Amino acid sequence: MNSLILACLAFPLLGMLSILLFGSSEQRISTISLWSSRAKGASVLGLLAVWAVAGFPAHEFAWFDLYTQGEYRFPILFYLDRISAVYLFCAWVIFSIIVRYCRVYLHRETGYQRFFLTIFGFAFGLNLVILSGSIDMLFAGWEIVGVSSFLLIAFYRHRPQPIRNALRAYSIYRFCDVGLLLGAWMSHLLFHDSQHFSQLANLFQHTAMPPAGYASLLILSWLIVIAASGKSAQFPFCFWLPRAMEGPTPSSAIFYGALSIHLGVFLLLRTMPIWTYHYLPRTMVLVIGLLTVVIANLSEKTQSNIKGQIAYASITQVGFMFMELSLGLETLVLLHFLGNAFLRCYQLLVSPSIVAHLLRVEGSVDTDFVIKPSAMREFLPNSIRDTLPAVLQNTLYVFALQEGNLERLVRSTLWDPLKQIGARMNRVRPAIRYFSSFGLIGLIILGKNETLFDRGYLSIPISVAMVVASLSAFSQKHSPFKVWNAIATSCGLAGIAVWMMEPAVYADVLLFLSGVLPSWLLGIGVLRRMLAQENFAEEPFRYRAMAETRPKASLLLFLSFLGLVGFPITPAFLGEDLLLADATRLHPWFALPITLAFVVNGIAAARVFVRLCMGRPSEVCSQAHESA
């Protein structure tokens, strides 16, 4: 069973690497993807068969410890129970359908190889989430799924709207990652070595003796619900999912119709012992689901495209799942998930055929073409909306057209305040910046002498400077260099602040910086090459389509971006968890600023990447490329 678990993760990863290395032609990519999906299917079916023969046990598999330092351990841990079995089976069926469908659907598409690389990376990240045995492992797969979503929404990178929507969706992902990052930190803090999913139910067996205080469990529950709401496009984050339909139809089917949209439900299922322990989180989940059902159902009526209607229908059903989870109906949620996933996948895959058929019918008739003739209204039952006064009907219609103004609410609450603070910091005079930098360096030097200052207190201004550097990168519009340098400065200050709090953990700080510094240097080198060969003097953040004019440089910049944001391909991913665990043992307040800095850094780096590497190539870029 352990070997089959590893095979379920290995075959999507091997398929992605094979397409990258040997996918020189469309036929070869098609063959590799088909056989890789078949091998993945065989491993999934074999695993489920062995699990069924064994009597459906809850099976935990600890492969090895990725890192061990004192009391800290990061085990590569997998867990199989009925929740992961249902999700794994559904993911295999839908992924196999999408692979077979895309081999023909994307024929002669320019980004054929890019698409299959991304969906195989998504399959690997999704299986990692499903089979994860701890919240740390789940977060690693969570990040892979998020980046895959970002790339597939922006698949048609010549058009500005898909690029903007990809950045919008990724920004929501990153903001909601605050909940998951802080949740992982709090699980370490509260449960120590017992935060494995297989151990959570045992921790809450005795209702009279909870493993932590009610306030701590309530905060942890709220963090989990925030992360789940953002990933599943629940209130107040409903607005991003219809805009994510800018990608190819198959990616919309596998991501936002079937699998990715239900990951928030999966997170709530995995952590049910935590957030169901108290009635307040249960009530919050119920209210979120109810508000989502009302708003998404109204917004669906005013959508002008079929994919937007399906998106809101899927959001509505996930809202019902939230409500079912709040009532403890776990089995019903699993059945609901299977039905909704297969239905939305089918609806999205046939939507192009339906639109094409209606266009053919419309072109073949000489009179006005109406899908639902007004003459049929008398035979149709009246809806609740038809029974309302005309003024209230119009109000609801405007409310639905504006999608509840949720995007404006989230932007004014999360995005704009941070952006305004960063813009003010960028307008500070250079002399004041230099003076502040020298003062900060002086504090660091004085901090070496423990008899003069308490290092813990000196970490406070350093952490403030860390957040300021991140916000400066977030609001920077004119210089990619300043963004990359500000992100690196923020990461460096995070390491220094932790070292000030606890000097004995310098090895952990070095491990974190060993992933950040090479990524920063790589990005600076790539940006210098791009800026030297292109005219960026006037509009450096205009869409420049470097992915086509400079594909190798764009790939290196993408790798630098992944390293800076702590993607699980460099030691920076493990280092982020280490910094949180080390610093917050003595100073729990540090968890919030360092998490905020990491999240904002990811959005700022993504913004630079999409601006420089995506868009339609201009004649100036083409001429510069030919002369170079």
N, C-alpha and C positions, 0 to 999 in steps of 0.2 A: 504493500500500500504506500509506503514511503517513496519508493522508486516511481510509482505512478503519479504521485503528487508532484515530484520534481519534473516528470515528463510533461505534465500539463503546463508547467511554466517554461520548460526548455524549448518545446517545439515552436511556439509563437516567436520566441527570441531568435531561434535558429532560422526560422523563416524570414524574419526581418533582416538578419545579417546576410543570408543567402541572396535575397533580392538586392541588397545594397552592393554586394561584391560581384554577383554573377548576373544581375538583371540588365544585360546589355540590349535586350530586345523585348518587345511586348510579348512574344510567344514564350520566351524563357521566363519572364515574370509570371505569366499566367500559369505555366506548368509548376513553377516553384510554389506559388501561392496555393494551388489546388492540392498538391501533395502535402504541403505543410499543414493545411487545414484538415486533411484526412488523418494525418499522424496525430494532430491535436485531438481530433474526435475519437480516435482509437484509444488514446490515453485517458480521455475523460470517461468514455464508456467502460473501459477496463477498471478504472478507479471506482466508479459507481457500482460496478458488478461485484468487485471484491468487497467493497463496503457493505453491500446488501447481503452477501454470503456470510459475512462476519456478524450479521445481526444488527446493522445500522448503529454501531457504537459512535460515541463522540471521540474522535481520534486526534491526538496531538502529536506533532512530530517536530522535535528540536534538532535541526540539522547541525549547526555549530554556532559558536559565539563569534560574532563579527568583531566585537571589541569588548575588552574587559579591563576595568581600571578601578581598583578598590571595591566599593559597593556597587558600582555602575556596571551593568551588563546590557549588551544589545544582541540578543539571540536571534538567529534566523529561524523563526518559529512558524509552523503551519498548523492549521486547525480545520478539521472536517466534521461537520455535523449536518443536520437536516437543512439548516438555513443555507450553508455554503453549497450543499449538494443541489438544492433547487436552483440557486443562482448559477452554479457551474453548468448544469444541464441546459438551462435557458441560454446562457452565453454561448455555449458550443453550437446549439441549433441555429441561433440567429447569426452567429459569425460565419458558419458554414454556408448559410443561404446568401449572405452578403458577398462572400468571396466568389461564389459561383455566379451571382448576378452581375458583379462588377467586371468580371473577366470579359463580358460582352458589352455591358452598358457603357463602359469607359473606353471602348475601342477607339484608337487613334486620338485619345485625349493627350494633351501635352504633358500633363502631370501624372501619367499612368503609374510610373515607378514611385513617385512621391506619395501617391494615394495609398498604394499597397504597403509601403514602408510605414506609413502612419497608422493604418488600421491594425497591422501586426504588432506595432508598438502598443497600441491601445489594448489589444487582446492580452498581451503580456501584463500590462498594468492592471487590467481588470481581473485577470486570474490571480494576481498578487493580492489585490484587495479581498477577493472572495475567500482565498485560502489563508489569509493572514491570521496569525495566532495572537497578535498583540496590536495595540493601537499604533505603535511605532512602525510595524510592518505595514499596517493598513495605510498609514500616512505616506509611505514610500510609493505604493501603488496608486494612491490618491493623486500624487503629484504627476505621475506618468500619465494618468488618464486626463488630467487637466491640461498638460502641454499638448497631448494628442488632440484634444478638443480645439484648442487654440489654433493649431496648424490646419485642421480640417475645415473650420469655419472660414479661415482665410485661404482656402484652397484656390479660389479664383482670385488670385492676388493682383490681377490687372485692374480690378474695380475697387474704388475706395470704400464702398459700403460694406462688403464682406470683411475688409481689413478693420474698419472701425468696429464692426460688431464682434469680431474675434477679440479685439483688445477690450471691448466692453465685457464680454463673457469672462475673459481671463482676469480682469480686474475684480469682478464679483467673486470668482474662485479664490483669488488671493486674499481679499478682505475677509471672506468666510474661513480661510485657513487659520486666521487668528484663533477661532474657536477650537479647531483641531489641534493646533500647536500647543495652546494653553491647556487644552484637555489632556494631551499626552503628558505635559509637564505635571499637571495636578494628579494624574493617575500614578505617576512615579512617586509624588510627594505623599499621597494618601495611602496607596496600597503597597508601595515598595516592590518587592519581588512577586507580588500576587496580582499584577494587573493583566495577566493573560486572560483571554476571553474564556478559556476553560475553567478559570478559577473565580470569575466574577459572581456566578450564581451561588457558589459556596460562601462567599464573603457576606452575602445578604440573607443567609438562611435564618439567622436569628434577628427578628425584627426589633427585639428589645436592646440589642447590642450592635448598632451599625458600625462598620469599619472606620467611619469618620463622623465628624459632626454634621448636623443637619445643614448648617450654613455652607460648609465646604461642599457637601454633596449637591446642594442646590445650585451653587455657582458652576460646578462641573457639569451638571445637567444642562444648564443654560448654554454653556459653551458647545456641548455636543449638539444641541438643537439648532444653534446658529449655523454650525458647519453643515448639518443635514439640510437645513432650509435653503442655504445657498446652492448646494450641489443639486438639489431636486427642484430648484426654481419655485419654492414656496414663498408665501407672503413674508416679507415685502419684496422678494427678489423675483417675482413672476415675469418681469418684463424682458429678461435677457433671452429666454428660451426661444420665442418666435423669431427673434433676430438671429439666433444661431442657425436657423434653417437656410442661411445663405450658402452653406456648403453643398456638395453634391448630394443628391437624394439618398443614395445608399448610406452615406455617413450620417445623414439626419435620421435614417431608420435605425441604425445600430446605436447611435449615441443618444439622441434626444427623444426618440420614440420608444426605444426598448430597454437599453441597458444603463447608460450613464445617468439618465433621469431618475433611476431607481436606486442609485447608490446612497442617497440620503436615507431612504427607507432601510437599506442594508445596515447603515451605521446605527440607526435607532434599534434595529433588531439585535445587533451585536451588543449594544450597551443597555439593553432593557433593564437589567438588574439595577443599574445606576439611576436612570431618570424615572423609573416607575416606583422608586422607593418612597417618594413623597408625592402628595397630590398636586402640589403647585406645578412641577414640570409636566405632569400628565395634563393638567388643565391648559397649560401653555401650548402643548402639542395639539390638543383638541381645537383650541381657538385658531392657531395658525392654519390647520387643515380646513376649518370652516370658512375663514376669511378667504383662503385660496380658492375654495370651491365657488364661492359667490363671485369673486372678482374675475376668475378665469372663465367661468361660465358666461358672464356678461360680455367679456372681451371677445370671446369666441364668436359671438353673433355678428360682430362688426368687422371681422377679418376679411380682407379682399382677396386672399390667396388660400389655396387649399392646404398648404403646408403650415401656414399660421393657424388655421382652424384645428388641424391635427395636433399641433403643439399645445394649444390651450386645452384641448380635450385630454391630452396626456397629463398636463399639469393638474387638471381637475381630478382625474382618477388618483393621482399621487396624493392630492389633498384628502381624498376619502381614505387612503391608506394611512395617512397620519392620524386621522380620526379613529380608525380601527385599532391602530397601535395604542392610542391613548386609553382605549377600553380593554386592552389586553388580549385582543383577538389575533394572536400571532399566526395561527394556521390559516385563518381567513385571509390575512395579508399576503401570505405566500401564494395562495391560490389566485388572489386578485392580481398579484404581480405577474404571474404567468399569463393570465388572460389578457391583461393590458399590454404586456410586452409583445406578445405575438400579434395581437390585433393592430397595434400602432405600427409595427414593422410592416405588416401586410398593407395597411392603408398608405403608408409613405411610399412603398415600392410601386404600388399601382397608380399613385397619383399622377405621374406624367402621362400614363396611358389614358386616364380619365380626362385630363385636360385636352390631350390631343384628339380624343374622340368627340368631345363637345365642340371643339373648334371645327372639326370636319362636318359635324351636324349643322353648326351655325352657318358654315359656308355653303351648305347644300340647300338651304331654305331661302325663299324669297321674302318672307315676312319677318317681323321681329322675333328673335329667339329668346324665349323666357323659360328657364328651367322649371320654375314652379308657377304656372299660369295663375293669374288673379282669379280666374273663374273657379279654380279648385279650392279657394279659401273657404267657401261656404261648406265644403265637405270635410274640412280639417277642424280638429278641436281647437278651441280658443286657449291660448297660453295665458299664464298669469299676467304677463306684460300687457296683453290686450284688454285685461279687465281694469287696469289702472287708469287714472285720469291722464289726459293728454299731456299736461305739464310734467307730471312725474315720468311718463314714458320718454319724453324728450330729454329730461334730466338724466335718466338712466342711459339713454343712447349716447349722450355726450360723455358721460362718465365711462362708458364702455369704449368709445373711440379713443379717449385719452388713457385707456388701460389703468384707470384708477389713479393716475398721476404718481404711480409708484416709482418710476424712474426719477422723476424730479425730486421726490421725497428722499430716495437713497442718495442721489447726487448732492443734494443740499445738506444731508446729514453726514455723509462719509467723505465724499470726494472733494467738494468745494472748500470746506474748512482747512483740510490738509494742504490743498493747492494754494490757498491764499496765504497760509503761514509760510510755505516754502517760497512763494513769490516775494514776500516781504523780506525774507532772509537773503534772497538773491539781489535785492536792491540795496543791501547794506554796502557802505563804502569799502573799498579794498583796504584802506588803512585800518578800519575797525576790525576787519576779518584777520588781518595779519597780527594785530595786537591781541585779539582773542586766541589765535593759534599759539602765539608765543606764551601767553598766560596758561594755556592748557598744557603745553609742553613743560612749563615750569612746575605745574601741579604734579605732573607725572614724575618729574625728577625728585621733587620734594617727597613724594609718596614712598620713595625707597627707604626713607628714614622713618621707621615706625615710632620712634620716640617723639617726633614732632607732630605727626598727624596720624589720625586713624584712617587707614586705607579705605575702609568701608565708606566713610563720608566723602572721600575724594572721588569715589566712583560715581557719585551723584552728578557732578558737573560733566564728567566724561560721558555718562549715559545721555544727558541732555544734548551734548554736542553730537552724539551718535544719531539721535532722532533728527536734529537740525540738519545734519548732512544728508540723511535720507529724504527729508522733505525738500531740501534744495534740489536734489536729483529729480524728485517727482515733479517739480514745477518748472524745471529748466526746459527752455524751448529753442535755444540758439546754438548750443554747442554739445555734440555727442561726447566730446572729451570730458567736459565738466560733469556730465552725467556719470560716465564710467569712473572718473576719479572720486566723485562724491560717494558713489556706492562702495568703492574700495575703502575710502576713508571711514565710512560708517561701519563696515565690517571690522576694520582694524581697531576702531574705538571700542567696539563691542568686546573684542578680545582683551584689550587693555583694561576695560572696566572689570571684567571677570578676574583678570590677574590681580587687580588692585584689591578685590574683595577676598580672594583666596589665592595667595601666591603659590601654594603647593600644586595648583592645577595647570602650571605653565605648559606641561606636555599636551594637555587637551586643547589649550589655546593654539599651540603650534600646529596641532592636527587640523584644526579649523582653518587656520591661515594657509596651510599647505594646499588646501583646495581653492581658496579665494585668490591668493596672490598669482599663481600661474594663470588663472582665468582672467584676472585683471590685466596682466601683462600681454596675454594673447589678444584681448580685446583692444588694448591701446595700439598694439602693432598693426592689427587689421584696420583699425580706424585711420591710422596714419597713412596706410597704403591707399585706402579709399579716398581720403581727403586730398592726398597728393595727386591722384590721377583724375579726380573729378572736381568740378567747380562748385564748391560748397560755400563760397564766401558770402553770397547773398541770402540763400534760403537753405541752411544746412538740414532742417528737419522736413523738407518737402519730400514726398514719395519719390524715390530714386530708382527703384527696381533693380537693385544690385544682385538680387537672386538670379537674374537673367544676364545682366551685363558682367557681373563678377561672381559667378556661382561658387567658386572655391573660397573666396574671401567671405562670402555670405555664410557658408557652412561653418567656417572658423568663428565668425562672429556669433553664430547661433550656439556653438559649443561654449564660447566665452559667456554668453548670456545664461546658459544652463548652469555653468559653474558658479557664477555670481549669485544666482537665486537659490543655491543649495539643492539643486536637482540631484537625485540619487545616482550620480555617476562619478562624483568626486568626494573626497573626505569632508567637504563643507557640509554635506547633508548630515553626516554623523556628528560633525562639529557643532552644528546648531543645537542638536539635542544635548550634547555634552555641556555647552555653555549654559543652557537653561538649567540643567540638572546641577551643575557645580555652583553657579552663583546663587541660585534660589534656596540652597540649603541654609544659607545664613541670611540672605536678603530676598525674601519672596517678591518684594516690590519690583525687582528688576525684570521679572517675567514679562510684564506688559510693554515697557519701552523696547526691549530687544525683539520681541515678537512683532511689534508694530514696525520697527526698522526693517526687519527681514521681509515683511510683506510689501511694504512700500518700495523697497529696493527692487523686488521682482517686477512690479508694475512699471517702474521707471526704465528698467533695462528692456522690458518687452516693447515699450513705446519706441525706444531708439531703434530696436531691431526692425520693427514693422515699417518705420519711416524710411529707413535706409535701404532695406532689402526688398520691399514690396512696392507695388504700383505698376504703372505702364511705362516702359522705357521711352524717354524723350529723344528727340533727334540729337540734342546736345550730348546726351549720354552715349548714344550710338557712335557719334563721330569721335568722341573722346576715346571710346573703346577701340575703334578702328585705328586711330593714330597711335595708341599705346601698343 
